[in-house]
Amino acid sequence: WYQFAAAAGNREAQYNLALALTQTGKPEQAIEHYEPALRSKPDALQSYASLAQTLAMLNRSKEAIAVAKRGIEIARAAGKQDELKQFGDWVKDYSFKQHAASGKSSSVDPAPSPK
C-alpha cells in the first residue's frame, strides 16, 4: 500500500516508506522518498530530522548537517523552540563526533542567534 501511495505522491506514504526502508537497512533508497516528502511539505520538521539522521548513517556528513540546519531555520521561523533546540543539539553533537573521529577540534555554531 505504501509503495503505491508513495508512487502516487502521497507525502505521508513517502515519509513512512522512507522510515521503513531506513529501518530495514536500505538508507540509500530511503533518501529517494524523504526528498519528495519534503518537497510536498517543506515545513515537515520530522522529515528533516529523519533525513539528516539517514544521511549521517551513510557518512554523508556535509549533507546531513545542511539538512539539519535547514530544519533549524524552519523551526526558528515557526517559533518551535523545542524543535530548534533538538536540531541544534543534534548538529552540535554530530559535528563534535565527526571532528573527534577526524582528530580535529570543532567550532560549529549549530543554531546562530536570530537577527
N, C-alpha and C positions, 0 to 999 in steps of 0.2 A: 504494500500500500504506500509506504513512504517513498519508495523509488518512483512510483507512478505520480504521486503528488509532487515530488521534487522535480520530476521531469516537466510537470505542468506549471512550475514556477511558484509553488506554494512556499512562502518563506518559512513557516514553522516546520514544514516537512523537510525543507533543505537543511535547516538547523538540526533537527532531530536525526536526520540521516548522517550529517557530519559528526555529531556526537557518537552515534553508533559505530561509524567507521573508525573514529579515533579509538574508541574503547575496544575494538576488535583488532587493533594493530594495523590499521590502514590509514595512517595520518595524511599521506600524500593525497589519497582520494578524498579524505575529509575536507581538505582545503578547497577542493573544487566545489564543495557545497556550502562552505561558510561564506565564500565570496559573493555568490548570488544572493544569499540570505541577507548579507549586509547591504548589497545594492538595493534590495527591495525595502529594507527598513534600516537606513543608515544611523539611526539613533539607538539601535538594539545593543545595549552595553554588554549583555551576557555573550552575545556573538563575538564582540571584540575580545573579551576575556578568553573565551574558548579558542578563538583563532590564534591569539598570542601564545597561549599555552601549547597549542599544537605545533606552531612554528618553532617554539623553543624546544619541543620534544625532538624536532628534526634538526636541531642545531642551526637554525636559520635565525640567529640572534638579532641581527640588524632589523630584519623584517618583524620579528616578534616585538621588539621594543617600539618600532614605529607604529604597529597596530595598537599596542597598549597606550602609547602616547596619544593616539587618536581617540581612544576611549577616555583618556584624561580630559581632552579638550571637550568632548561631548558631555561628560559628567559635569565639568565645570560650567558649561553653558546652560545646562539643565538645572543647576543648583543641587545636584545629587552628591552631597558631601561624603556619605558613606562609601559610595562607589568611587569617588575621586580619591579617597584615602586608600581604598583597596588597590586600585590601579597604581597609584604612586608607590605604595609599599611593594607591590609585585615588581615593578620596574627597578626599584632600588635594590631589592633582594636578588633579582635575576642578574642585574648588571654587576653586582658585587660578586656573585658566584662566577660569572663569566670572566671577570677581571682576575679573580683569585686563581681560577684554573689556568689563566694565561700568565700568571706571575706579575700582573700589572696592578697598580692601585686604581681605585675607582673614584671619579669625581662627577658622577652623573647626577643631575638635578632632575628627578623624575617628574615633579609637578611644580613648575615655576609659578611664582606668585601671580595672581591676577593683576592685570594692569589697570 
